[in-house]
Amino acid sequence: MLKQNVAIGSLGTIGFRVARCLDQGDIPGLSLAAVSANNKDRAIDKVAAFKSKPSVVSAKALAAEADIVVECAPAAIFREIAEPAIAAGKILMPLSVGALLSHWDLVDLAEQTGARILVPSGALLGLDAVRAAKEGNFDRVTMVTRKPPAGLAGAPHLVDNNIDIQNLTEPKLVFEGTAREGARGFPANVNVAAALSLAGPGPDNVHLQIWADPTIDRNTHLIEVIADSASFEMKMFSIPTTEKPATGRIVAQSVIASLRAQVSPLVVGA
């Protein structure tokens, strides 16, 4: 098998861990070719100790450096990373899945160029079962997300609606609506809901609740699926990273697992 090159958009909490994994050769068949970051000098310093130093380029230039482009950047620059990769017919692995809902023309572009958009499961479990259920009909798909208040701080929905989540002493419902609406209001928090909706009945057909909960120290997702083939519930307790409370530790591992699946002779749950 020919070795494939990987480029990573953003060297934050997730991107740096994935980059280090690739540099250490933990995924035979894949190599780290390039990274991008808002602060180029800082990125150069972060990869200075790598065995094979990747190119540090602009977000738009990542696609020219690699076969697979991993997007784990702020949603505001999603298109800068995604569009060149898709236009060039590459594999795009996006974590800003909510942003994809607002740039659906890129899915149409992928059909034209032969690009593939592969969404990791991130902080969710059971997306394989949801995809299987999609081959039939859904009656209801709901998701209840609970996060420590620090993990939701600064979300546009909270700011726009003057919702105060500081000094809470009990759980507070801060949003209820569709997955599409939730992705707009919480672009850094509920990419999991967007991924669930794409695996299942669509972003307008997943009912979402978001709670700011001071009584917990882990991001919690409860999903209920009722379909004509099966009914099931899934509950996930995701341990937040110390650097970024909004992000679960398992997200970077999900990206690594998805990359490994691209070159593994045996893939389970695809």
GUVOSE-441310 format. One record per residue: chain; residue number from 0; residue in one letter; x, y, z of N, C-alpha, C in turn. Coordinates in steps of 0.02 Angstrom, whole numbers. Layout:
# GUVOSE-441310
('A', NUM, 'A', (X, Y, Z), (X, Y, Z), (X, Y, Z)),
...
This chain:
# GUVOSE-441310
('A', 0, 'M', (42, -59, 0), (0, 0, 0), (44, 62, 0)),
('A', 1, 'L', (29, 109, -45), (67, 172, -47), (50, 214, 14)),
('A', 2, 'K', (101, 246, 41), (90, 290, 99), (52, 351, 78)),
('A', 3, 'Q', (3, 370, 119), (-37, 429, 105), (-16, 485, 152)),
('A', 4, 'N', (-18, 546, 126), (-1, 605, 165), (-63, 635, 197)),
('A', 5, 'V', (-55, 660, 257), (-109, 691, 295), (-90, 763, 311)),
('A', 6, 'A', (-138, 808, 303), (-129, 878, 324), (-181, 893, 377)),
('A', 7, 'I', (-162, 934, 425), (-207, 949, 481), (-218, 1024, 486)),
('A', 8, 'G', (-282, 1043, 483), (-301, 1112, 490), (-312, 1130, 562)),
('A', 9, 'S', (-264, 1163, 592), (-264, 1188, 661), (-225, 1140, 707)),
('A', 10, 'L', (-182, 1169, 747), (-142, 1130, 795), (-165, 1142, 866)),
('A', 11, 'G', (-230, 1143, 876), (-258, 1152, 942), (-256, 1086, 981)),
('A', 12, 'T', (-302, 1080, 1028), (-303, 1022, 1072), (-308, 957, 1033)),
('A', 13, 'I', (-352, 955, 983), (-362, 894, 943), (-307, 886, 891)),
('A', 14, 'G', (-296, 939, 853), (-249, 935, 798), (-179, 916, 818)),
('A', 15, 'F', (-155, 944, 874), (-87, 929, 896), (-80, 856, 915)),
('A', 16, 'R', (-131, 829, 949), (-127, 759, 969), (-126, 713, 908)),
('A', 17, 'V', (-167, 729, 859), (-168, 688, 798), (-102, 695, 761)),
('A', 18, 'A', (-76, 756, 758), (-12, 767, 724), (44, 728, 757)),
('A', 19, 'R', (46, 728, 823), (98, 692, 859), (93, 617, 847)),
('A', 20, 'C', (31, 592, 846), (21, 520, 832), (48, 501, 763)),
('A', 21, 'L', (34, 542, 714), (59, 528, 646), (135, 533, 643)),
('A', 22, 'D', (163, 583, 676), (235, 592, 674), (271, 534, 707)),
('A', 23, 'Q', (241, 504, 757), (272, 448, 792), (265, 382, 754)),
('A', 24, 'G', (230, 385, 696), (223, 325, 655), (173, 275, 683)),
('A', 25, 'D', (125, 299, 723), (78, 253, 754), (25, 226, 706)),
('A', 26, 'I', (21, 257, 647), (-27, 232, 596), (13, 216, 533)),
('A', 27, 'P', (37, 154, 527), (75, 135, 468), (34, 147, 405)),
('A', 28, 'G', (66, 179, 356), (31, 194, 294), (12, 267, 288)),
('A', 29, 'L', (17, 304, 344), (1, 375, 343), (60, 415, 369)),
('A', 30, 'S', (72, 473, 340), (124, 517, 364), (98, 588, 367)),
('A', 31, 'L', (124, 627, 413), (105, 696, 422), (144, 740, 373)),
('A', 32, 'A', (107, 774, 329), (140, 815, 278), (138, 889, 293)),
('A', 33, 'A', (83, 913, 321), (76, 985, 330), (26, 1000, 386)),
('A', 34, 'V', (34, 1059, 414), (-14, 1084, 464), (-26, 1158, 450)),
('A', 35, 'S', (-81, 1182, 476), (-94, 1254, 474), (-114, 1277, 543)),
('A', 36, 'A', (-104, 1341, 556), (-122, 1369, 621), (-130, 1444, 614)),
('A', 37, 'N', (-169, 1472, 658), (-180, 1544, 658), (-114, 1581, 672)),
('A', 38, 'N', (-73, 1554, 716), (-8, 1582, 732), (46, 1537, 703)),
('A', 39, 'K', (74, 1556, 646), (122, 1514, 611), (185, 1503, 653)),
('A', 40, 'D', (211, 1554, 684), (272, 1547, 724), (262, 1498, 782)),
('A', 41, 'R', (204, 1503, 814), (190, 1458, 869), (185, 1386, 844)),
('A', 42, 'A', (154, 1377, 785), (148, 1310, 756), (217, 1281, 741)),
('A', 43, 'I', (261, 1322, 715), (329, 1299, 700), (364, 1276, 764)),
('A', 44, 'D', (353, 1313, 818), (382, 1293, 882), (353, 1228, 907)),
('A', 45, 'K', (288, 1217, 897), (254, 1157, 923), (278, 1094, 888)),
('A', 46, 'V', (297, 1100, 824), (319, 1040, 787), (395, 1036, 782)),
('A', 47, 'A', (429, 1080, 818), (503, 1082, 813), (535, 1017, 835)),
('A', 48, 'A', (504, 982, 882), (533, 920, 907), (509, 858, 870)),
('A', 49, 'F', (468, 867, 819), (442, 810, 781), (499, 775, 743)),
('A', 50, 'K', (491, 711, 731), (542, 673, 694), (547, 698, 622)),
('A', 51, 'S', (491, 708, 591), (488, 734, 522), (445, 797, 524)),
('A', 52, 'K', (477, 853, 519), (440, 916, 527), (394, 928, 467)),
('A', 53, 'P', (329, 937, 479), (282, 951, 425), (289, 1022, 401)),
('A', 54, 'S', (265, 1035, 341), (261, 1104, 316), (209, 1141, 357)),
('A', 55, 'V', (222, 1204, 371), (172, 1246, 404), (148, 1296, 352)),
('A', 56, 'V', (85, 1287, 332), (58, 1324, 275), (-8, 1358, 295)),
('A', 57, 'S', (-36, 1395, 249), (-101, 1426, 261), (-156, 1372, 257)),
('A', 58, 'A', (-213, 1388, 285), (-269, 1341, 284), (-288, 1322, 212)),
('A', 59, 'K', (-286, 1371, 167), (-306, 1358, 98), (-256, 1313, 61)),
('A', 60, 'A', (-193, 1311, 86), (-141, 1273, 51), (-136, 1201, 74)),
('A', 61, 'L', (-173, 1182, 124), (-167, 1114, 151), (-181, 1060, 98)),
('A', 62, 'A', (-232, 1071, 57), (-253, 1021, 9), (-199, 1003, -41)),
('A', 63, 'A', (-156, 1051, -56), (-103, 1039, -105), (-48, 995, -76)),
('A', 64, 'E', (-48, 986, -10), (6, 949, 23), (-11, 877, 39)),
('A', 65, 'A', (-75, 857, 33), (-94, 793, 62), (-151, 759, 24)),
('A', 66, 'D', (-159, 694, 40), (-215, 655, 13), (-276, 660, 59)),
('A', 67, 'I', (-263, 669, 124), (-316, 673, 174), (-307, 738, 212)),
('A', 68, 'V', (-360, 777, 217), (-357, 840, 254), (-403, 834, 315)),
('A', 69, 'V', (-375, 842, 374), (-414, 839, 436), (-428, 911, 457)),
('A', 70, 'E', (-493, 927, 464), (-513, 994, 485), (-534, 992, 557)),
('A', 71, 'C', (-495, 1026, 600), (-513, 1030, 671), (-500, 1102, 695)),
('A', 72, 'A', (-523, 1148, 655), (-512, 1219, 667), (-576, 1253, 690)),
('A', 73, 'P', (-573, 1316, 710), (-635, 1352, 726), (-682, 1352, 666)),
('A', 74, 'A', (-747, 1347, 680), (-796, 1342, 627), (-793, 1401, 578)),
('A', 75, 'A', (-768, 1459, 601), (-765, 1518, 559), (-720, 1509, 498)),
('A', 76, 'I', (-670, 1465, 502), (-626, 1455, 444), (-636, 1387, 412)),
('A', 77, 'F', (-693, 1355, 428), (-708, 1289, 400), (-700, 1288, 324)),
('A', 78, 'R', (-729, 1336, 290), (-729, 1334, 217), (-659, 1344, 188)),
('A', 79, 'E', (-618, 1383, 221), (-550, 1393, 197), (-512, 1328, 191)),
('A', 80, 'I', (-526, 1282, 237), (-494, 1217, 236), (-531, 1168, 191)),
('A', 81, 'A', (-597, 1168, 197), (-638, 1117, 164), (-642, 1125, 88)),
('A', 82, 'E', (-655, 1185, 65), (-668, 1194, -6), (-609, 1175, -50)),
('A', 83, 'P', (-546, 1196, -36), (-490, 1175, -79), (-481, 1099, -79)),
('A', 84, 'A', (-492, 1067, -21), (-484, 995, -18), (-535, 960, -62)),
('A', 85, 'I', (-597, 983, -58), (-650, 952, -98), (-641, 967, -172)),
('A', 86, 'A', (-622, 1028, -187), (-612, 1047, -257), (-557, 1005, -289)),
('A', 87, 'A', (-508, 985, -248), (-451, 946, -274), (-465, 871, -272)),
('A', 88, 'G', (-525, 851, -251), (-542, 780, -251), (-510, 741, -195)),
('A', 89, 'K', (-492, 774, -140), (-458, 740, -85), (-509, 712, -35)),
('A', 90, 'I', (-484, 679, 16), (-526, 656, 71), (-526, 711, 124)),
('A', 91, 'L', (-585, 734, 144), (-592, 784, 196), (-622, 750, 258)),
('A', 92, 'M', (-588, 759, 314), (-613, 732, 378), (-630, 791, 423)),
('A', 93, 'P', (-692, 814, 423), (-710, 874, 461), (-734, 859, 532)),
('A', 94, 'L', (-712, 901, 579), (-740, 898, 646), (-792, 952, 657)),
('A', 95, 'S', (-788, 1006, 620), (-839, 1059, 624), (-899, 1039, 582)),
('A', 96, 'V', (-931, 985, 604), (-986, 956, 565), (-1045, 1004, 561)),
('A', 97, 'G', (-1055, 1042, 614), (-1109, 1091, 612), (-1099, 1142, 557)),
('A', 98, 'A', (-1036, 1161, 544), (-1022, 1208, 491), (-1037, 1178, 423)),
('A', 99, 'L', (-1029, 1112, 417), (-1045, 1080, 353), (-1118, 1090, 335)),
('A', 100, 'L', (-1162, 1091, 385), (-1234, 1102, 371), (-1246, 1169, 338)),
('A', 101, 'S', (-1203, 1218, 353), (-1211, 1285, 324), (-1174, 1294, 258)),
('A', 102, 'H', (-1137, 1242, 238), (-1099, 1244, 176), (-1113, 1181, 136)),
('A', 103, 'W', (-1178, 1166, 128), (-1198, 1103, 97), (-1179, 1099, 23)),
('A', 104, 'D', (-1166, 1157, -7), (-1144, 1156, -77), (-1079, 1117, -85)),
('A', 105, 'L', (-1040, 1110, -31), (-978, 1073, -35), (-990, 998, -45)),
('A', 106, 'V', (-1046, 974, -20), (-1064, 904, -31), (-1079, 894, -105)),
('A', 107, 'D', (-1115, 941, -135), (-1129, 938, -207), (-1064, 942, -246)),
('A', 108, 'L', (-1017, 984, -224), (-953, 990, -258), (-914, 925, -254)),
('A', 109, 'A', (-918, 891, -197), (-883, 827, -189), (-908, 775, -239)),
('A', 110, 'E', (-972, 777, -254), (-1000, 731, -304), (-969, 743, -373)),
('A', 111, 'Q', (-953, 805, -387), (-924, 823, -452), (-850, 806, -456)),
('A', 112, 'T', (-813, 815, -401), (-741, 807, -403), (-717, 738, -382)),
('A', 113, 'G', (-761, 698, -352), (-741, 633, -328), (-711, 635, -258)),
('A', 114, 'A', (-715, 692, -225), (-691, 698, -156), (-736, 658, -110)),
('A', 115, 'R', (-710, 642, -51), (-749, 608, 0), (-748, 648, 64)),
('A', 116, 'I', (-805, 653, 96), (-810, 687, 161), (-825, 634, 213)),
('A', 117, 'L', (-776, 621, 256), (-783, 568, 306), (-787, 600, 375)),
('A', 118, 'V', (-844, 592, 407), (-856, 624, 472), (-840, 574, 528)),
('A', 119, 'P', (-790, 588, 569), (-777, 544, 626), (-835, 544, 675)),
('A', 120, 'S', (-840, 492, 715), (-895, 488, 764), (-886, 538, 821)),
('A', 121, 'G', (-825, 563, 831), (-813, 613, 882), (-831, 588, 951)),
('A', 122, 'A', (-872, 625, 987), (-890, 608, 1056), (-953, 567, 1060)),
('A', 123, 'L', (-973, 535, 1005), (-1034, 494, 1005), (-1018, 421, 996)),
('A', 124, 'L', (-1065, 380, 1015), (-1060, 309, 1002), (-1122, 288, 962)),
('A', 125, 'G', (-1117, 232, 929), (-1175, 202, 897), (-1196, 232, 831)),
('A', 126, 'L', (-1153, 272, 799), (-1174, 300, 734), (-1182, 246, 682)),
('A', 127, 'D', (-1148, 189, 691), (-1157, 134, 644), (-1229, 108, 648)),
('A', 128, 'A', (-1256, 104, 709), (-1325, 81, 717), (-1374, 132, 688)),
('A', 129, 'V', (-1359, 196, 697), (-1403, 248, 669), (-1402, 245, 593)),
('A', 130, 'R', (-1343, 235, 564), (-1339, 229, 490), (-1378, 169, 466)),
('A', 131, 'A', (-1374, 114, 502), (-1412, 55, 483), (-1487, 68, 486)),
('A', 132, 'A', (-1509, 102, 538), (-1580, 118, 546), (-1604, 163, 489)),
('A', 133, 'K', (-1559, 203, 463), (-1577, 250, 409), (-1598, 213, 345)),
('A', 134, 'E', (-1577, 150, 339), (-1598, 111, 280), (-1672, 94, 283)),
('A', 135, 'G', (-1703, 106, 341), (-1775, 99, 349), (-1805, 167, 364)),
('A', 136, 'N', (-1849, 171, 413), (-1883, 233, 430), (-1876, 249, 504)),
('A', 137, 'F', (-1868, 313, 519), (-1865, 336, 588), (-1933, 361, 611)),
('A', 138, 'D', (-1950, 346, 674), (-2007, 377, 705), (-1986, 438, 746)),
('A', 139, 'R', (-1930, 432, 781), (-1906, 487, 822), (-1832, 479, 838)),
('A', 140, 'V', (-1796, 535, 836), (-1726, 536, 858), (-1718, 598, 901)),
('A', 141, 'T', (-1697, 588, 964), (-1688, 644, 1010), (-1618, 640, 1041)),
('A', 142, 'M', (-1594, 698, 1061), (-1529, 701, 1094), (-1532, 753, 1149)),
('A', 143, 'V', (-1508, 735, 1208), (-1503, 781, 1264), (-1429, 786, 1283)),
('A', 144, 'T', (-1402, 846, 1276), (-1332, 859, 1293), (-1328, 899, 1357)),
('A', 145, 'R', (-1286, 877, 1402), (-1273, 913, 1464), (-1198, 926, 1469)),
('A', 146, 'K', (-1180, 989, 1482), (-1110, 1007, 1488), (-1099, 1051, 1549)),
('A', 147, 'P', (-1041, 1046, 1580), (-1025, 1095, 1632), (-1029, 1165, 1602)),
('A', 148, 'P', (-1052, 1215, 1638), (-1061, 1282, 1610), (-999, 1309, 1574)),
('A', 149, 'A', (-939, 1294, 1598), (-879, 1319, 1566), (-873, 1294, 1494)),
('A', 150, 'G', (-901, 1236, 1480), (-897, 1207, 1413), (-944, 1241, 1363)),
('A', 151, 'L', (-990, 1282, 1388), (-1038, 1316, 1344), (-1026, 1392, 1342)),
('A', 152, 'A', (-982, 1416, 1383), (-971, 1488, 1388), (-954, 1519, 1321)),
('A', 153, 'G', (-986, 1575, 1306), (-972, 1613, 1245), (-1010, 1589, 1184)),
('A', 154, 'A', (-1052, 1538, 1190), (-1089, 1514, 1132), (-1135, 1569, 1105)),
('A', 155, 'P', (-1140, 1578, 1039), (-1180, 1631, 1010), (-1252, 1632, 1034)),
('A', 156, 'H', (-1282, 1573, 1042), (-1352, 1571, 1066), (-1359, 1602, 1135)),
('A', 157, 'L', (-1311, 1589, 1178), (-1314, 1618, 1245), (-1305, 1693, 1243)),
('A', 158, 'V', (-1257, 1716, 1202), (-1244, 1787, 1197), (-1303, 1824, 1167)),
('A', 159, 'D', (-1330, 1797, 1112), (-1385, 1831, 1077), (-1448, 1835, 1119)),
('A', 160, 'N', (-1457, 1786, 1163), (-1519, 1783, 1203), (-1508, 1803, 1276)),
('A', 161, 'N', (-1449, 1831, 1289), (-1433, 1854, 1358), (-1446, 1800, 1411)),
('A', 162, 'I', (-1423, 1740, 1396), (-1432, 1685, 1443), (-1370, 1680, 1487)),
('A', 163, 'D', (-1380, 1689, 1551), (-1325, 1689, 1599), (-1317, 1619, 1629)),
('A', 164, 'I', (-1257, 1590, 1621), (-1245, 1523, 1649), (-1190, 1525, 1702)),
('A', 165, 'Q', (-1171, 1584, 1723), (-1122, 1590, 1777), (-1155, 1579, 1844)),
('A', 166, 'N', (-1118, 1549, 1888), (-1140, 1539, 1958), (-1204, 1498, 1963)),
('A', 167, 'L', (-1214, 1452, 1917), (-1273, 1408, 1922), (-1264, 1360, 1980)),
('A', 168, 'T', (-1319, 1344, 2012), (-1319, 1295, 2067), (-1358, 1233, 2049)),
('A', 169, 'E', (-1394, 1236, 1993), (-1433, 1178, 1969), (-1435, 1180, 1893)),
('A', 170, 'P', (-1451, 1123, 1861), (-1452, 1120, 1788), (-1500, 1171, 1758)),
('A', 171, 'K', (-1481, 1199, 1701), (-1523, 1249, 1667), (-1529, 1231, 1593)),
('A', 172, 'L', (-1591, 1225, 1569), (-1602, 1213, 1498), (-1588, 1278, 1460)),
('A', 173, 'V', (-1539, 1276, 1414), (-1521, 1338, 1379), (-1540, 1336, 1305)),
('A', 174, 'F', (-1561, 1277, 1280), (-1582, 1273, 1210), (-1626, 1212, 1200)),
('A', 175, 'E', (-1676, 1221, 1158), (-1717, 1165, 1135), (-1740, 1180, 1064)),
('A', 176, 'G', (-1726, 1133, 1019), (-1744, 1144, 948), (-1715, 1089, 906)),
('A', 177, 'T', (-1704, 1103, 842), (-1676, 1053, 796), (-1600, 1052, 800)),
('A', 178, 'A', (-1571, 999, 774), (-1498, 994, 771), (-1469, 1050, 728)),
('A', 179, 'R', (-1503, 1069, 675), (-1479, 1123, 633), (-1476, 1189, 671)),
('A', 180, 'E', (-1529, 1204, 708), (-1530, 1265, 748), (-1477, 1263, 803)),
('A', 181, 'G', (-1469, 1205, 833), (-1418, 1197, 885), (-1348, 1207, 859)),
('A', 182, 'A', (-1335, 1183, 799), (-1268, 1191, 769), (-1253, 1264, 756)),
('A', 183, 'R', (-1304, 1303, 737), (-1293, 1375, 726), (-1281, 1411, 791)),
('A', 184, 'G', (-1317, 1392, 843), (-1312, 1428, 906), (-1254, 1407, 950)),
('A', 185, 'F', (-1228, 1346, 938), (-1173, 1320, 978), (-1121, 1287, 933)),
('A', 186, 'P', (-1088, 1326, 890), (-1043, 1297, 838), (-984, 1259, 867)),
('A', 187, 'A', (-964, 1273, 928), (-907, 1238, 958), (-928, 1182, 1005)),
('A', 188, 'N', (-994, 1171, 1012), (-1017, 1127, 1065), (-1057, 1066, 1043)),
('A', 189, 'V', (-1094, 1071, 988), (-1139, 1016, 971), (-1128, 990, 901)),
('A', 190, 'N', (-1064, 985, 881), (-1050, 950, 819), (-1073, 878, 822)),
('A', 191, 'V', (-1078, 851, 883), (-1103, 783, 892), (-1175, 778, 868)),
('A', 192, 'A', (-1215, 830, 881), (-1285, 828, 858), (-1289, 831, 782)),
('A', 193, 'A', (-1245, 871, 752), (-1244, 875, 679), (-1224, 807, 649)),
('A', 194, 'A', (-1174, 775, 679), (-1154, 709, 654), (-1210, 658, 661)),
('A', 195, 'L', (-1245, 660, 718), (-1301, 615, 729), (-1354, 626, 675)),
('A', 196, 'S', (-1368, 689, 660), (-1421, 704, 612), (-1402, 681, 542)),
('A', 197, 'L', (-1338, 687, 524), (-1317, 665, 457), (-1317, 589, 451)),
('A', 198, 'A', (-1301, 555, 506), (-1304, 482, 506), (-1376, 458, 505)),
('A', 199, 'G', (-1421, 501, 532), (-1491, 481, 539), (-1539, 519, 495)),
('A', 200, 'P', (-1592, 548, 524), (-1647, 574, 483), (-1637, 645, 456)),
('A', 201, 'G', (-1579, 675, 468), (-1568, 743, 442), (-1570, 795, 497)),
('A', 202, 'P', (-1538, 852, 486), (-1531, 903, 539), (-1595, 936, 561)),
('A', 203, 'D', (-1648, 932, 521), (-1712, 962, 541), (-1757, 912, 575)),
('A', 204, 'N', (-1734, 850, 582), (-1776, 797, 610), (-1746, 765, 672)),
('A', 205, 'V', (-1696, 797, 701), (-1668, 775, 765), (-1684, 828, 816)),
('A', 206, 'H', (-1720, 809, 869), (-1739, 855, 922), (-1683, 858, 974)),
('A', 207, 'L', (-1661, 919, 989), (-1602, 928, 1032), (-1618, 972, 1091)),
('A', 208, 'Q', (-1595, 951, 1149), (-1594, 992, 1209), (-1521, 1001, 1232)),
('A', 209, 'I', (-1505, 1062, 1255), (-1438, 1075, 1283), (-1447, 1104, 1352)),
('A', 210, 'W', (-1413, 1074, 1401), (-1417, 1095, 1470), (-1348, 1118, 1495)),
('A', 211, 'A', (-1346, 1173, 1530), (-1287, 1193, 1568), (-1295, 1163, 1637)),
('A', 212, 'D', (-1250, 1118, 1656), (-1261, 1079, 1717), (-1200, 1084, 1763)),
('A', 213, 'P', (-1205, 1122, 1817), (-1148, 1130, 1862), (-1136, 1069, 1906)),
('A', 214, 'T', (-1180, 1020, 1904), (-1174, 962, 1947), (-1132, 907, 1916)),
('A', 215, 'I', (-1109, 916, 1853), (-1070, 864, 1819), (-1001, 891, 1800)),
('A', 216, 'D', (-955, 844, 1789), (-888, 864, 1767), (-870, 831, 1700)),
('A', 217, 'R', (-920, 802, 1668), (-909, 770, 1603), (-964, 791, 1554)),
('A', 218, 'N', (-946, 796, 1491), (-996, 809, 1439), (-1038, 746, 1430)),
('A', 219, 'T', (-1104, 753, 1435), (-1148, 696, 1433), (-1198, 702, 1375)),
('A', 220, 'H', (-1205, 648, 1337), (-1251, 647, 1280), (-1296, 586, 1287)),
('A', 221, 'L', (-1361, 598, 1288), (-1411, 544, 1290), (-1450, 545, 1225)),
('A', 222, 'I', (-1448, 490, 1189), (-1481, 486, 1124), (-1534, 431, 1126)),
('A', 223, 'E', (-1592, 447, 1098), (-1645, 397, 1092), (-1665, 393, 1019)),
('A', 224, 'V', (-1665, 332, 993), (-1684, 320, 923), (-1742, 270, 922)),
('A', 225, 'I', (-1795, 288, 889), (-1851, 243, 878), (-1861, 238, 803)),
('A', 226, 'A', (-1852, 178, 776), (-1857, 166, 704), (-1897, 103, 692)),
('A', 227, 'D', (-1912, 90, 629), (-1951, 30, 613), (-1910, -34, 618)),
('A', 228, 'S', (-1843, -27, 624), (-1800, -86, 629), (-1777, -100, 699)),
('A', 229, 'A', (-1773, -48, 741), (-1748, -56, 809), (-1761, 8, 848)),
('A', 230, 'S', (-1763, 0, 914), (-1766, 57, 959), (-1708, 50, 1007)),
('A', 231, 'F', (-1672, 104, 1019), (-1614, 99, 1064), (-1599, 167, 1094)),
('A', 232, 'E', (-1566, 163, 1152), (-1541, 222, 1187), (-1466, 217, 1196)),
('A', 233, 'M', (-1432, 273, 1192), (-1360, 274, 1200), (-1343, 333, 1247)),
('A', 234, 'K', (-1299, 320, 1294), (-1278, 373, 1340), (-1202, 376, 1342)),
('A', 235, 'M', (-1175, 435, 1331), (-1102, 444, 1328), (-1080, 494, 1380)),
('A', 236, 'F', (-1029, 476, 1419), (-998, 522, 1466), (-928, 537, 1439)),
('A', 237, 'S', (-918, 595, 1412), (-855, 613, 1381), (-814, 658, 1428)),
('A', 238, 'I', (-754, 637, 1444), (-711, 675, 1489), (-682, 735, 1452)),
('A', 239, 'P', (-694, 796, 1475), (-668, 855, 1440), (-592, 858, 1444)),
('A', 240, 'T', (-562, 889, 1394), (-490, 902, 1397), (-478, 959, 1447)),
('A', 241, 'T', (-419, 959, 1476), (-403, 1012, 1523), (-392, 1078, 1487)),
('A', 242, 'E', (-368, 1075, 1424), (-355, 1136, 1387), (-418, 1169, 1362)),
('A', 243, 'K', (-469, 1128, 1345), (-529, 1156, 1314), (-589, 1118, 1340)),
('A', 244, 'P', (-625, 1144, 1389), (-681, 1108, 1420), (-736, 1088, 1371)),
('A', 245, 'A', (-743, 1124, 1316), (-796, 1108, 1268), (-781, 1045, 1229)),
('A', 246, 'T', (-719, 1021, 1231), (-697, 964, 1190), (-683, 904, 1233)),
('A', 247, 'G', (-710, 846, 1214), (-697, 784, 1250), (-631, 753, 1228)),
('A', 248, 'R', (-599, 719, 1274), (-535, 686, 1258), (-541, 635, 1203)),
('A', 249, 'I', (-600, 604, 1199), (-609, 550, 1151), (-612, 575, 1079)),
('A', 250, 'V', (-622, 640, 1069), (-629, 666, 1001), (-566, 655, 960)),
('A', 251, 'A', (-508, 672, 989), (-445, 661, 953), (-435, 587, 939)),
('A', 252, 'Q', (-453, 544, 987), (-446, 473, 976), (-492, 449, 920)),
('A', 253, 'S', (-550, 481, 913), (-596, 464, 859), (-566, 480, 791)),
('A', 254, 'V', (-532, 537, 787), (-499, 556, 725), (-444, 506, 709)),
('A', 255, 'I', (-405, 488, 758), (-351, 440, 748), (-379, 373, 725)),
('A', 256, 'A', (-434, 351, 756), (-465, 288, 737), (-491, 290, 665)),
('A', 257, 'S', (-520, 348, 646), (-545, 356, 578), (-488, 355, 527)),
('A', 258, 'L', (-433, 387, 544), (-374, 385, 500), (-347, 314, 494)),
('A', 259, 'R', (-345, 280, 549), (-319, 211, 548), (-363, 167, 503)),
('A', 260, 'A', (-428, 180, 504), (-474, 140, 462), (-461, 149, 388)),
('A', 261, 'Q', (-429, 206, 369), (-416, 218, 299), (-362, 172, 271)),
('A', 262, 'V', (-320, 145, 315), (-264, 104, 291), (-264, 34, 321)),
('A', 263, 'S', (-313, 19, 364), (-314, -46, 397), (-345, -100, 352)),
('A', 264, 'P', (-318, -161, 352), (-348, -215, 312), (-413, -241, 343)),
('A', 265, 'L', (-425, -225, 406), (-487, -246, 440), (-518, -185, 473)),
('A', 266, 'V', (-580, -171, 456), (-617, -115, 485), (-683, -142, 513)),
('A', 267, 'V', (-696, -128, 576), (-757, -151, 609), (-803, -92, 621)),
('A', 268, 'G', (-867, -98, 602), (-916, -47, 614), (-920, 7, 561)),
('A', 269, 'A', (-889, -5, 503), (-889, 45, 450), (-958, 48, 417)),
